[in-house]
């Protein structure tokens, strides 16, 4: 999650932290994933645009 988060621009990190009501990295993987899914659904992003996030999620899940 840290690698994914640090790949964001500064403004995106700020937005994610505000949405998390604190630090995004203080959330569990499940909570962070749910927050990003909710944000993505509210923005009308397509599945194709979410593909990189899903790939990261797959990497995270395979390391558990």
PDBQT receptor file of N, H, CA, C and O in Angstrom, charges set to zero:
ATOM      1  N   UNK A   1       0.829  -1.173   0.000  1.00  0.00    +0.000 N 
ATOM      2  CA  UNK A   1       0.000   0.000   0.000  1.00  0.00    +0.000 C 
ATOM      3  C   UNK A   1       0.880   1.246   0.000  1.00  0.00    +0.000 C 
ATOM      4  O   UNK A   1       0.554   2.239  -0.650  1.00  0.00    +0.000 OA
ATOM      5  N   UNK A   2       1.992   1.196   0.726  1.00  0.00    +0.000 N 
ATOM      6  H   UNK A   2       2.258   0.389   1.255  1.00  0.00    +0.000 HD
ATOM      7  CA  UNK A   2       2.872   2.357   0.764  1.00  0.00    +0.000 C 
ATOM      8  C   UNK A   2       3.425   2.690  -0.610  1.00  0.00    +0.000 C 
ATOM      9  O   UNK A   2       3.475   3.859  -0.990  1.00  0.00    +0.000 OA
ATOM     10  N   UNK A   3       3.840   1.680  -1.357  1.00  0.00    +0.000 N 
ATOM     11  H   UNK A   3       3.800   0.730  -1.048  1.00  0.00    +0.000 HD
ATOM     12  CA  UNK A   3       4.365   1.911  -2.709  1.00  0.00    +0.000 C 
ATOM     13  C   UNK A   3       3.295   2.530  -3.587  1.00  0.00    +0.000 C 
ATOM     14  O   UNK A   3       3.566   3.476  -4.327  1.00  0.00    +0.000 OA
ATOM     15  N   UNK A   4       2.092   2.006  -3.511  1.00  0.00    +0.000 N 
ATOM     16  H   UNK A   4       1.872   1.238  -2.910  1.00  0.00    +0.000 HD
ATOM     17  CA  UNK A   4       0.963   2.533  -4.281  1.00  0.00    +0.000 C 
ATOM     18  C   UNK A   4       0.698   3.986  -3.900  1.00  0.00    +0.000 C 
ATOM     19  O   UNK A   4       0.561   4.839  -4.776  1.00  0.00    +0.000 OA
ATOM     20  N   UNK A   5       0.627   4.271  -2.617  1.00  0.00    +0.000 N 
ATOM     21  H   UNK A   5       0.738   3.578  -1.905  1.00  0.00    +0.000 HD
ATOM     22  CA  UNK A   5       0.356   5.616  -2.108  1.00  0.00    +0.000 C 
ATOM     23  C   UNK A   5       1.436   6.607  -2.545  1.00  0.00    +0.000 C 
ATOM     24  O   UNK A   5       1.126   7.721  -2.969  1.00  0.00    +0.000 OA
ATOM     25  N   UNK A   6       2.675   6.208  -2.444  1.00  0.00    +0.000 N 
ATOM     26  H   UNK A   6       2.926   5.303  -2.099  1.00  0.00    +0.000 HD
ATOM     27  CA  UNK A   6       3.771   7.112  -2.789  1.00  0.00    +0.000 C 
ATOM     28  C   UNK A   6       3.880   7.334  -4.300  1.00  0.00    +0.000 C 
ATOM     29  O   UNK A   6       4.625   8.208  -4.742  1.00  0.00    +0.000 OA
ATOM     30  N   UNK A   7       3.161   6.569  -5.078  1.00  0.00    +0.000 N 
ATOM     31  H   UNK A   7       2.555   5.859  -4.719  1.00  0.00    +0.000 HD
ATOM     32  CA  UNK A   7       3.091   6.802  -6.518  1.00  0.00    +0.000 C 
ATOM     33  C   UNK A   7       2.120   7.909  -6.893  1.00  0.00    +0.000 C 
ATOM     34  O   UNK A   7       2.120   8.378  -8.031  1.00  0.00    +0.000 OA
ATOM     35  N   UNK A   8       1.290   8.328  -5.942  1.00  0.00    +0.000 N 
ATOM     36  H   UNK A   8       1.289   7.947  -5.018  1.00  0.00    +0.000 HD
ATOM     37  CA  UNK A   8       0.340   9.420  -6.185  1.00  0.00    +0.000 C 
ATOM     38  C   UNK A   8       1.070  10.756  -6.234  1.00  0.00    +0.000 C 
ATOM     39  O   UNK A   8       2.149  10.905  -5.661  1.00  0.00    +0.000 OA
ATOM     40  N   UNK A   9       0.475  11.722  -6.920  1.00  0.00    +0.000 N 
ATOM     41  H   UNK A   9      -0.402  11.601  -7.385  1.00  0.00    +0.000 HD
ATOM     42  CA  UNK A   9       0.980  13.093  -6.853  1.00  0.00    +0.000 C 
ATOM     43  C   UNK A   9       0.653  13.637  -5.465  1.00  0.00    +0.000 C 
ATOM     44  O   UNK A   9      -0.176  13.072  -4.753  1.00  0.00    +0.000 OA
ATOM     45  N   UNK A  10       1.300  14.726  -5.084  1.00  0.00    +0.000 N 
ATOM     46  H   UNK A  10       1.973  15.185  -5.662  1.00  0.00    +0.000 HD
ATOM     47  CA  UNK A  10       1.043  15.314  -3.765  1.00  0.00    +0.000 C 
ATOM     48  C   UNK A  10      -0.428  15.671  -3.583  1.00  0.00    +0.000 C 
ATOM     49  O   UNK A  10      -0.999  15.436  -2.518  1.00  0.00    +0.000 OA
ATOM     50  N   UNK A  11      -1.042  16.240  -4.620  1.00  0.00    +0.000 N 
ATOM     51  H   UNK A  11      -0.578  16.431  -5.485  1.00  0.00    +0.000 HD
ATOM     52  CA  UNK A  11      -2.449  16.633  -4.483  1.00  0.00    +0.000 C 
ATOM     53  C   UNK A  11      -3.358  15.420  -4.341  1.00  0.00    +0.000 C 
ATOM     54  O   UNK A  11      -4.356  15.476  -3.622  1.00  0.00    +0.000 OA
ATOM     55  N   UNK A  12      -3.025  14.323  -5.019  1.00  0.00    +0.000 N 
ATOM     56  H   UNK A  12      -2.214  14.277  -5.603  1.00  0.00    +0.000 HD
ATOM     57  CA  UNK A  12      -3.823  13.101  -4.895  1.00  0.00    +0.000 C 
ATOM     58  C   UNK A  12      -3.651  12.501  -3.508  1.00  0.00    +0.000 C 
ATOM     59  O   UNK A  12      -4.614  12.005  -2.924  1.00  0.00    +0.000 OA
ATOM     60  N   UNK A  13      -2.423  12.543  -2.969  1.00  0.00    +0.000 N 
ATOM     61  H   UNK A  13      -1.641  12.946  -3.444  1.00  0.00    +0.000 HD
ATOM     62  CA  UNK A  13      -2.202  12.046  -1.605  1.00  0.00    +0.000 C 
ATOM     63  C   UNK A  13      -3.049  12.837  -0.615  1.00  0.00    +0.000 C 
ATOM     64  O   UNK A  13      -3.670  12.266   0.282  1.00  0.00    +0.000 OA
ATOM     65  N   UNK A  14      -3.067  14.160  -0.787  1.00  0.00    +0.000 N 
ATOM     66  H   UNK A  14      -2.563  14.624  -1.515  1.00  0.00    +0.000 HD
ATOM     67  CA  UNK A  14      -3.864  15.007   0.106  1.00  0.00    +0.000 C 
ATOM     68  C   UNK A  14      -5.342  14.642   0.009  1.00  0.00    +0.000 C 
ATOM     69  O   UNK A  14      -6.028  14.544   1.026  1.00  0.00    +0.000 OA
ATOM     70  N   UNK A  15      -5.827  14.444  -1.203  1.00  0.00    +0.000 N 
ATOM     71  H   UNK A  15      -5.270  14.523  -2.030  1.00  0.00    +0.000 HD
ATOM     72  CA  UNK A  15      -7.232  14.081  -1.410  1.00  0.00    +0.000 C 
ATOM     73  C   UNK A  15      -7.543  12.745  -0.751  1.00  0.00    +0.000 C 
ATOM     74  O   UNK A  15      -8.573  12.595  -0.093  1.00  0.00    +0.000 OA
ATOM     75  N   UNK A  16      -6.654  11.778  -0.929  1.00  0.00    +0.000 N 
ATOM     76  H   UNK A  16      -5.817  11.900  -1.464  1.00  0.00    +0.000 HD
ATOM     77  CA  UNK A  16      -6.868  10.457  -0.338  1.00  0.00    +0.000 C 
ATOM     78  C   UNK A  16      -6.846  10.527   1.189  1.00  0.00    +0.000 C 
ATOM     79  O   UNK A  16      -7.642   9.860   1.850  1.00  0.00    +0.000 OA
ATOM     80  N   UNK A  17      -5.951  11.322   1.746  1.00  0.00    +0.000 N 
ATOM     81  H   UNK A  17      -5.305  11.864   1.209  1.00  0.00    +0.000 HD
ATOM     82  CA  UNK A  17      -5.882  11.461   3.203  1.00  0.00    +0.000 C 
ATOM     83  C   UNK A  17      -7.133  12.132   3.759  1.00  0.00    +0.000 C 
ATOM     84  O   UNK A  17      -7.642  11.737   4.807  1.00  0.00    +0.000 OA
ATOM     85  N   UNK A  18      -7.624  13.146   3.054  1.00  0.00    +0.000 N 
ATOM     86  H   UNK A  18      -7.210  13.467   2.202  1.00  0.00    +0.000 HD
ATOM     87  CA  UNK A  18      -8.853  13.807   3.491  1.00  0.00    +0.000 C 
ATOM     88  C   UNK A  18     -10.017  12.821   3.432  1.00  0.00    +0.000 C 
ATOM     89  O   UNK A  18     -10.822  12.749   4.361  1.00  0.00    +0.000 OA
ATOM     90  N   UNK A  19     -10.101  12.070   2.351  1.00  0.00    +0.000 N 
ATOM     91  H   UNK A  19      -9.447  12.129   1.597  1.00  0.00    +0.000 HD
ATOM     92  CA  UNK A  19     -11.178  11.091   2.209  1.00  0.00    +0.000 C 
ATOM     93  C   UNK A  19     -11.100  10.015   3.291  1.00  0.00    +0.000 C 
ATOM     94  O   UNK A  19     -12.122   9.485   3.728  1.00  0.00    +0.000 OA
ATOM     95  N   UNK A  20      -9.872   9.699   3.719  1.00  0.00    +0.000 N 
ATOM     96  H   UNK A  20      -9.042  10.130   3.365  1.00  0.00    +0.000 HD
ATOM     97  CA  UNK A  20      -9.672   8.684   4.762  1.00  0.00    +0.000 C 
ATOM     98  C   UNK A  20      -9.895   9.264   6.159  1.00  0.00    +0.000 C 
ATOM     99  O   UNK A  20      -9.835   8.547   7.157  1.00  0.00    +0.000 OA
ATOM    100  N   UNK A  21     -10.151  10.567   6.214  1.00  0.00    +0.000 N 
ATOM    101  H   UNK A  21     -10.199  11.150   5.403  1.00  0.00    +0.000 HD
ATOM    102  CA  UNK A  21     -10.325  11.273   7.497  1.00  0.00    +0.000 C 
ATOM    103  C   UNK A  21      -9.099  11.112   8.381  1.00  0.00    +0.000 C 
ATOM    104  O   UNK A  21      -9.202  10.864   9.583  1.00  0.00    +0.000 OA
ATOM    105  N   UNK A  22      -7.961  11.256   7.768  1.00  0.00    +0.000 N 
ATOM    106  H   UNK A  22      -7.878  11.457   6.792  1.00  0.00    +0.000 HD
ATOM    107  CA  UNK A  22      -6.675  11.121   8.449  1.00  0.00    +0.000 C 
ATOM    108  C   UNK A  22      -5.657  10.690   7.421  1.00  0.00    +0.000 C 
ATOM    109  O   UNK A  22      -5.603  11.245   6.324  1.00  0.00    +0.000 OA
ATOM    110  N   UNK A  23      -4.868   9.729   7.757  1.00  0.00    +0.000 N 
ATOM    111  H   UNK A  23      -4.911   9.278   8.648  1.00  0.00    +0.000 HD
ATOM    112  CA  UNK A  23      -3.864   9.211   6.822  1.00  0.00    +0.000 C 
ATOM    113  C   UNK A  23      -4.381   7.944   6.158  1.00  0.00    +0.000 C 
ATOM    114  O   UNK A  23      -4.803   7.008   6.836  1.00  0.00    +0.000 OA
ATOM    115  N   UNK A  24      -4.348   7.919   4.847  1.00  0.00    +0.000 N 
ATOM    116  H   UNK A  24      -4.006   8.680   4.296  1.00  0.00    +0.000 HD
ATOM    117  CA  UNK A  24      -4.780   6.722   4.120  1.00  0.00    +0.000 C 
ATOM    118  C   UNK A  24      -4.004   5.503   4.599  1.00  0.00    +0.000 C 
ATOM    119  O   UNK A  24      -4.562   4.413   4.724  1.00  0.00    +0.000 OA
ATOM    120  N   UNK A  25      -2.723   5.690   4.864  1.00  0.00    +0.000 N 
ATOM    121  H   UNK A  25      -2.269   6.576   4.762  1.00  0.00    +0.000 HD
ATOM    122  CA  UNK A  25      -1.897   4.555   5.284  1.00  0.00    +0.000 C 
ATOM    123  C   UNK A  25      -2.216   4.046   6.677  1.00  0.00    +0.000 C 
ATOM    124  O   UNK A  25      -1.697   3.009   7.090  1.00  0.00    +0.000 OA
ATOM    125  N   UNK A  26      -3.067   4.764   7.411  1.00  0.00    +0.000 N 
ATOM    126  H   UNK A  26      -3.489   5.606   7.076  1.00  0.00    +0.000 HD
ATOM    127  CA  UNK A  26      -3.476   4.270   8.729  1.00  0.00    +0.000 C 
ATOM    128  C   UNK A  26      -4.640   3.284   8.616  1.00  0.00    +0.000 C 
ATOM    129  O   UNK A  26      -4.994   2.621   9.591  1.00  0.00    +0.000 OA
ATOM    130  N   UNK A  27      -5.231   3.190   7.426  1.00  0.00    +0.000 N 
ATOM    131  H   UNK A  27      -4.943   3.729   6.634  1.00  0.00    +0.000 HD
ATOM    132  CA  UNK A  27      -6.329   2.249   7.203  1.00  0.00    +0.000 C 
ATOM    133  C   UNK A  27      -5.781   0.855   6.930  1.00  0.00    +0.000 C 
ATOM    134  O   UNK A  27      -4.633   0.694   6.514  1.00  0.00    +0.000 OA
ATOM    135  N   UNK A  28      -6.605  -0.130   7.166  1.00  0.00    +0.000 N 
ATOM    136  H   UNK A  28      -7.537   0.001   7.504  1.00  0.00    +0.000 HD
ATOM    137  CA  UNK A  28      -6.236  -1.490   6.768  1.00  0.00    +0.000 C 
ATOM    138  C   UNK A  28      -6.340  -1.576   5.255  1.00  0.00    +0.000 C 
ATOM    139  O   UNK A  28      -6.933  -0.705   4.619  1.00  0.00    +0.000 OA
ATOM    140  N   UNK A  29      -5.767  -2.621   4.678  1.00  0.00    +0.000 N 
ATOM    141  H   UNK A  29      -5.286  -3.329   5.195  1.00  0.00    +0.000 HD
ATOM    142  CA  UNK A  29      -5.854  -2.823   3.230  1.00  0.00    +0.000 C 
ATOM    143  C   UNK A  29      -7.326  -2.894   2.809  1.00  0.00    +0.000 C 
ATOM    144  O   UNK A  29      -7.708  -2.314   1.792  1.00  0.00    +0.000 OA
ATOM    145  N   UNK A  30      -8.130  -3.586   3.568  1.00  0.00    +0.000 N 
ATOM    146  H   UNK A  30      -7.820  -4.058   4.393  1.00  0.00    +0.000 HD
ATOM    147  CA  UNK A  30      -9.556  -3.725   3.257  1.00  0.00    +0.000 C 
ATOM    148  C   UNK A  30     -10.250  -2.368   3.278  1.00  0.00    +0.000 C 
ATOM    149  O   UNK A  30     -11.021  -2.046   2.374  1.00  0.00    +0.000 OA
ATOM    150  N   UNK A  31      -9.976  -1.576   4.307  1.00  0.00    +0.000 N 
ATOM    151  H   UNK A  31      -9.350  -1.837   5.042  1.00  0.00    +0.000 HD
ATOM    152  CA  UNK A  31     -10.595  -0.249   4.413  1.00  0.00    +0.000 C 
ATOM    153  C   UNK A  31     -10.130   0.665   3.274  1.00  0.00    +0.000 C 
ATOM    154  O   UNK A  31     -10.939   1.375   2.677  1.00  0.00    +0.000 OA
ATOM    155  N   UNK A  32      -8.842   0.646   2.980  1.00  0.00    +0.000 N 
ATOM    156  H   UNK A  32      -8.185   0.069   3.466  1.00  0.00    +0.000 HD
ATOM    157  CA  UNK A  32      -8.302   1.497   1.917  1.00  0.00    +0.000 C 
ATOM    158  C   UNK A  32      -8.874   1.102   0.560  1.00  0.00    +0.000 C 
ATOM    159  O   UNK A  32      -9.223   1.960  -0.250  1.00  0.00    +0.000 OA
ATOM    160  N   UNK A  33      -8.966  -0.197   0.321  1.00  0.00    +0.000 N 
ATOM    161  H   UNK A  33      -8.683  -0.894   0.980  1.00  0.00    +0.000 HD
ATOM    162  CA  UNK A  33      -9.529  -0.681  -0.939  1.00  0.00    +0.000 C 
ATOM    163  C   UNK A  33     -10.989  -0.258  -1.063  1.00  0.00    +0.000 C 
ATOM    164  O   UNK A  33     -11.417   0.189  -2.127  1.00  0.00    +0.000 OA
ATOM    165  N   UNK A  34     -11.749  -0.395   0.007  1.00  0.00    +0.000 N 
ATOM    166  H   UNK A  34     -11.402  -0.758   0.872  1.00  0.00    +0.000 HD
ATOM    167  CA  UNK A  34     -13.163   0.005  -0.014  1.00  0.00    +0.000 C 
ATOM    168  C   UNK A  34     -13.295   1.501  -0.276  1.00  0.00    +0.000 C 
ATOM    169  O   UNK A  34     -14.170   1.923  -1.033  1.00  0.00    +0.000 OA
ATOM    170  N   UNK A  35     -12.438   2.299   0.339  1.00  0.00    +0.000 N 
ATOM    171  H   UNK A  35     -11.727   1.956   0.954  1.00  0.00    +0.000 HD
ATOM    172  CA  UNK A  35     -12.477   3.748   0.121  1.00  0.00    +0.000 C 
ATOM    173  C   UNK A  35     -12.178   4.080  -1.335  1.00  0.00    +0.000 C 
ATOM    174  O   UNK A  35     -12.876   4.896  -1.938  1.00  0.00    +0.000 OA
ATOM    175  N   UNK A  36     -11.157   3.463  -1.901  1.00  0.00    +0.000 N 
ATOM    176  H   UNK A  36     -10.590   2.800  -1.412  1.00  0.00    +0.000 HD
ATOM    177  CA  UNK A  36     -10.807   3.736  -3.304  1.00  0.00    +0.000 C 
ATOM    178  C   UNK A  36     -11.904   3.272  -4.251  1.00  0.00    +0.000 C 
ATOM    179  O   UNK A  36     -12.190   3.934  -5.249  1.00  0.00    +0.000 OA
ATOM    180  N   UNK A  37     -12.517   2.135  -3.939  1.00  0.00    +0.000 N 
ATOM    181  H   UNK A  37     -12.285   1.598  -3.128  1.00  0.00    +0.000 HD
ATOM    182  CA  UNK A  37     -13.636   1.654  -4.765  1.00  0.00    +0.000 C 
ATOM    183  C   UNK A  37     -14.787   2.659  -4.728  1.00  0.00    +0.000 C 
ATOM    184  O   UNK A  37     -15.387   2.964  -5.758  1.00  0.00    +0.000 OA
ATOM    185  N   UNK A  38     -15.087   3.168  -3.535  1.00  0.00    +0.000 N 
ATOM    186  H   UNK A  38     -14.599   2.920  -2.698  1.00  0.00    +0.000 HD
ATOM    187  CA  UNK A  38     -16.164   4.138  -3.388  1.00  0.00    +0.000 C 
ATOM    188  C   UNK A  38     -15.844   5.420  -4.152  1.00  0.00    +0.000 C 
ATOM    189  O   UNK A  38     -16.701   5.960  -4.850  1.00  0.00    +0.000 OA
ATOM    190  N   UNK A  39     -14.614   5.903  -4.019  1.00  0.00    +0.000 N 
ATOM    191  H   UNK A  39     -13.918   5.464  -3.452  1.00  0.00    +0.000 HD
ATOM    192  CA  UNK A  39     -14.208   7.110  -4.725  1.00  0.00    +0.000 C 
ATOM    193  C   UNK A  39     -14.285   6.902  -6.238  1.00  0.00    +0.000 C 
ATOM    194  O   UNK A  39     -14.751   7.776  -6.969  1.00  0.00    +0.000 OA
ATOM    195  N   UNK A  40     -13.828   5.750  -6.694  1.00  0.00    +0.000 N 
ATOM    196  H   UNK A  40     -13.449   5.040  -6.100  1.00  0.00    +0.000 HD
ATOM    197  CA  UNK A  40     -13.845   5.462  -8.125  1.00  0.00    +0.000 C 
ATOM    198  C   UNK A  40     -15.271   5.395  -8.662  1.00  0.00    +0.000 C 
ATOM    199  O   UNK A  40     -15.547   5.887  -9.757  1.00  0.00    +0.000 OA
ATOM    200  N   UNK A  41     -16.175   4.791  -7.900  1.00  0.00    +0.000 N 
ATOM    201  H   UNK A  41     -15.951   4.391  -7.011  1.00  0.00    +0.000 HD
ATOM    202  CA  UNK A  41     -17.560   4.676  -8.370  1.00  0.00    +0.000 C 
ATOM    203  C   UNK A  41     -18.232   6.040  -8.414  1.00  0.00    +0.000 C 
ATOM    204  O   UNK A  41     -19.103   6.276  -9.252  1.00  0.00    +0.000 OA
ATOM    205  N   UNK A  42     -17.838   6.932  -7.527  1.00  0.00    +0.000 N 
ATOM    206  H   UNK A  42     -17.131   6.740  -6.846  1.00  0.00    +0.000 HD
ATOM    207  CA  UNK A  42     -18.404   8.283  -7.520  1.00  0.00    +0.000 C 
ATOM    208  C   UNK A  42     -17.859   9.140  -8.644  1.00  0.00    +0.000 C 
ATOM    209  O   UNK A  42     -18.489  10.126  -9.029  1.00  0.00    +0.000 OA
ATOM    210  N   UNK A  43     -16.699   8.784  -9.180  1.00  0.00    +0.000 N 
ATOM    211  H   UNK A  43     -16.188   7.984  -8.867  1.00  0.00    +0.000 HD
ATOM    212  CA  UNK A  43     -16.077   9.557 -10.248  1.00  0.00    +0.000 C 
ATOM    213  C   UNK A  43     -16.470   9.040 -11.626  1.00  0.00    +0.000 C 
ATOM    214  O   UNK A  43     -16.172   9.674 -12.639  1.00  0.00    +0.000 OA
ATOM    215  N   UNK A  44     -17.125   7.913 -11.665  1.00  0.00    +0.000 N 
ATOM    216  H   UNK A  44     -17.367   7.398 -10.843  1.00  0.00    +0.000 HD
ATOM    217  CA  UNK A  44     -17.521   7.343 -12.945  1.00  0.00    +0.000 C 
ATOM    218  C   UNK A  44     -16.350   6.790 -13.741  1.00  0.00    +0.000 C 
ATOM    219  O   UNK A  44     -16.398   6.750 -14.970  1.00  0.00    +0.000 OA
ATOM    220  N   UNK A  45     -15.281   6.355 -13.038  1.00  0.00    +0.000 N 
ATOM    221  H   UNK A  45     -15.242   6.387 -12.040  1.00  0.00    +0.000 HD
ATOM    222  CA  UNK A  45     -14.140   5.776 -13.729  1.00  0.00    +0.000 C 
ATOM    223  C   UNK A  45     -14.529   4.434 -14.311  1.00  0.00    +0.000 C 
ATOM    224  O   UNK A  45     -15.342   3.705 -13.742  1.00  0.00    +0.000 OA
ATOM    225  N   UNK A  46     -13.943   4.119 -15.445  1.00  0.00    +0.000 N 
ATOM    226  H   UNK A  46     -13.283   4.711 -15.908  1.00  0.00    +0.000 HD
ATOM    227  CA  UNK A  46     -14.244   2.845 -16.089  1.00  0.00    +0.000 C 
ATOM    228  C   UNK A  46     -13.397   1.735 -15.485  1.00  0.00    +0.000 C 
ATOM    229  O   UNK A  46     -12.423   1.995 -14.778  1.00  0.00    +0.000 OA
ATOM    230  N   UNK A  47     -13.773   0.510 -15.768  1.00  0.00    +0.000 N 
ATOM    231  H   UNK A  47     -14.564   0.299 -16.342  1.00  0.00    +0.000 HD
ATOM    232  CA  UNK A  47     -13.006  -0.643 -15.304  1.00  0.00    +0.000 C 
ATOM    233  C   UNK A  47     -11.581  -0.582 -15.859  1.00  0.00    +0.000 C 
ATOM    234  O   UNK A  47     -10.636  -0.974 -15.174  1.00  0.00    +0.000 OA
ATOM    235  N   UNK A  48     -11.419  -0.100 -17.078  1.00  0.00    +0.000 N 
ATOM    236  H   UNK A  48     -12.186   0.218 -17.635  1.00  0.00    +0.000 HD
ATOM    237  CA  UNK A  48     -10.092  -0.003 -17.692  1.00  0.00    +0.000 C 
ATOM    238  C   UNK A  48      -9.201   0.952 -16.906  1.00  0.00    +0.000 C 
ATOM    239  O   UNK A  48      -8.008   0.696 -16.743  1.00  0.00    +0.000 OA
ATOM    240  N   UNK A  49      -9.771   2.047 -16.421  1.00  0.00    +0.000 N 
ATOM    241  H   UNK A  49     -10.740   2.255 -16.554  1.00  0.00    +0.000 HD
ATOM    242  CA  UNK A  49      -9.001   3.013 -15.642  1.00  0.00    +0.000 C 
ATOM    243  C   UNK A  49      -8.649   2.462 -14.255  1.00  0.00    +0.000 C 
ATOM    244  O   UNK A  49      -7.670   2.896 -13.647  1.00  0.00    +0.000 OA
ATOM    245  N   UNK A  50      -9.433   1.518 -13.760  1.00  0.00    +0.000 N 
ATOM    246  H   UNK A  50     -10.228   1.166 -14.254  1.00  0.00    +0.000 HD
ATOM    247  CA  UNK A  50      -9.170   0.911 -12.456  1.00  0.00    +0.000 C 
ATOM    248  C   UNK A  50      -8.208  -0.266 -12.538  1.00  0.00    +0.000 C 
ATOM    249  O   UNK A  50      -7.766  -0.775 -11.508  1.00  0.00    +0.000 OA
ATOM    250  N   UNK A  51      -7.883  -0.701 -13.740  1.00  0.00    +0.000 N 
ATOM    251  H   UNK A  51      -8.242  -0.288 -14.577  1.00  0.00    +0.000 HD
ATOM    252  CA  UNK A  51      -7.045  -1.884 -13.914  1.00  0.00    +0.000 C 
ATOM    253  C   UNK A  51      -5.719  -1.797 -13.150  1.00  0.00    +0.000 C 
ATOM    254  O   UNK A  51      -5.358  -2.771 -12.489  1.00  0.00    +0.000 OA
ATOM    255  N   UNK A  52      -4.966  -0.672 -13.204  1.00  0.00    +0.000 N 
ATOM    256  H   UNK A  52      -5.260   0.119 -13.741  1.00  0.00    +0.000 HD
ATOM    257  CA  UNK A  52      -3.712  -0.623 -12.439  1.00  0.00    +0.000 C 
ATOM    258  C   UNK A  52      -3.923  -0.837 -10.939  1.00  0.00    +0.000 C 
ATOM    259  O   UNK A  52      -3.115  -1.504 -10.292  1.00  0.00    +0.000 OA
ATOM    260  N   UNK A  53      -4.992  -0.282 -10.385  1.00  0.00    +0.000 N 
ATOM    261  H   UNK A  53      -5.648   0.260 -10.910  1.00  0.00    +0.000 HD
ATOM    262  CA  UNK A  53      -5.267  -0.464  -8.947  1.00  0.00    +0.000 C 
ATOM    263  C   UNK A  53      -5.591  -1.921  -8.652  1.00  0.00    +0.000 C 
ATOM    264  O   UNK A  53      -5.193  -2.439  -7.609  1.00  0.00    +0.000 OA
ATOM    265  N   UNK A  54      -6.293  -2.578  -9.535  1.00  0.00    +0.000 N 
ATOM    266  H   UNK A  54      -6.616  -2.157 -10.382  1.00  0.00    +0.000 HD
ATOM    267  CA  UNK A  54      -6.626  -3.990  -9.335  1.00  0.00    +0.000 C 
ATOM    268  C   UNK A  54      -5.359  -4.857  -9.401  1.00  0.00    +0.000 C 
ATOM    269  O   UNK A  54      -5.249  -5.853  -8.687  1.00  0.00    +0.000 OA
ATOM    270  N   UNK A  55      -4.407  -4.474 -10.258  1.00  0.00    +0.000 N 
ATOM    271  H   UNK A  55      -4.496  -3.664 -10.838  1.00  0.00    +0.000 HD
ATOM    272  CA  UNK A  55      -3.151  -5.216 -10.342  1.00  0.00    +0.000 C 
ATOM    273  C   UNK A  55      -2.367  -5.075  -9.039  1.00  0.00    +0.000 C 
ATOM    274  O   UNK A  55      -1.790  -6.048  -8.554  1.00  0.00    +0.000 OA
ATOM    275  N   UNK A  56      -2.343  -3.874  -8.474  1.00  0.00    +0.000 N 
ATOM    276  H   UNK A  56      -2.812  -3.083  -8.868  1.00  0.00    +0.000 HD
ATOM    277  CA  UNK A  56      -1.675  -3.652  -7.193  1.00  0.00    +0.000 C 
ATOM    278  C   UNK A  56      -2.356  -4.476  -6.114  1.00  0.00    +0.000 C 
ATOM    279  O   UNK A  56      -1.691  -5.094  -5.283  1.00  0.00    +0.000 OA
ATOM    280  N   UNK A  57      -3.680  -4.482  -6.127  1.00  0.00    +0.000 N 
ATOM    281  H   UNK A  57      -4.220  -3.980  -6.803  1.00  0.00    +0.000 HD
ATOM    282  CA  UNK A  57      -4.429  -5.255  -5.138  1.00  0.00    +0.000 C 
ATOM    283  C   UNK A  57      -4.064  -6.730  -5.235  1.00  0.00    +0.000 C 
ATOM    284  O   UNK A  57      -3.911  -7.400  -4.214  1.00  0.00    +0.000 OA
ATOM    285  N   UNK A  58      -3.924  -7.241  -6.458  1.00  0.00    +0.000 N 
ATOM    286  H   UNK A  58      -4.048  -6.697  -7.288  1.00  0.00    +0.000 HD
ATOM    287  CA  UNK A  58      -3.545  -8.639  -6.644  1.00  0.00    +0.000 C 
ATOM    288  C   UNK A  58      -2.168  -8.930  -6.078  1.00  0.00    +0.000 C 
ATOM    289  O   UNK A  58      -1.948  -9.993  -5.497  1.00  0.00    +0.000 OA
ATOM    290  N   UNK A  59      -1.238  -7.999  -6.240  1.00  0.00    +0.000 N 
ATOM    291  H   UNK A  59      -1.416  -7.136  -6.712  1.00  0.00    +0.000 HD
ATOM    292  CA  UNK A  59       0.108  -8.168  -5.678  1.00  0.00    +0.000 C 
ATOM    293  C   UNK A  59       0.063  -8.171  -4.171  1.00  0.00    +0.000 C 
ATOM    294  O   UNK A  59       0.741  -8.974  -3.531  1.00  0.00    +0.000 OA
ATOM    295  N   UNK A  60      -0.726  -7.287  -3.595  1.00  0.00    +0.000 N 
ATOM    296  H   UNK A  60      -1.277  -6.634  -4.116  1.00  0.00    +0.000 HD
ATOM    297  CA  UNK A  60      -0.832  -7.196  -2.142  1.00  0.00    +0.000 C 
ATOM    298  C   UNK A  60      -1.425  -8.484  -1.588  1.00  0.00    +0.000 C 
ATOM    299  O   UNK A  60      -0.926  -9.035  -0.608  1.00  0.00    +0.000 OA
ATOM    300  N   UNK A  61      -2.494  -8.960  -2.221  1.00  0.00    +0.000 N 
ATOM    301  H   UNK A  61      -2.900  -8.512  -3.018  1.00  0.00    +0.000 HD
ATOM    302  CA  UNK A  61      -3.152 -10.177  -1.744  1.00  0.00    +0.000 C 
ATOM    303  C   UNK A  61      -2.263 -11.403  -1.875  1.00  0.00    +0.000 C 
ATOM    304  O   UNK A  61      -2.349 -12.314  -1.051  1.00  0.00    +0.000 OA
ATOM    305  N   UNK A  62      -1.410 -11.444  -2.895  1.00  0.00    +0.000 N 
ATOM    306  H   UNK A  62      -1.340 -10.704  -3.564  1.00  0.00    +0.000 HD
ATOM    307  CA  UNK A  62      -0.546 -12.608  -3.079  1.00  0.00    +0.000 C 
ATOM    308  C   UNK A  62       0.579 -12.652  -2.050  1.00  0.00    +0.000 C 
ATOM    309  O   UNK A  62       1.177 -13.707  -1.838  1.00  0.00    +0.000 OA
ATOM    310  N   UNK A  63       0.877 -11.520  -1.408  1.00  0.00    +0.000 N 
ATOM    311  H   UNK A  63       0.392 -10.663  -1.580  1.00  0.00    +0.000 HD
ATOM    312  CA  UNK A  63       1.945 -11.471  -0.398  1.00  0.00    +0.000 C 
ATOM    313  C   UNK A  63       1.459 -11.805   0.989  1.00  0.00    +0.000 C 
ATOM    314  O   UNK A  63       2.269 -11.946   1.906  1.00  0.00    +0.000 OA
ATOM    315  N   UNK A  64       0.162 -11.936   1.170  1.00  0.00    +0.000 N 
ATOM    316  H   UNK A  64      -0.495 -11.822   0.426  1.00  0.00    +0.000 HD
ATOM    317  CA  UNK A  64      -0.383 -12.225   2.502  1.00  0.00    +0.000 C 
ATOM    318  C   UNK A  64      -0.117 -13.630   2.916  1.00  0.00    +0.000 C 
ATOM    319  O   UNK A  64      -0.509 -14.036   4.011  1.00  0.00    +0.000 OA
TER     320      UNK A  64
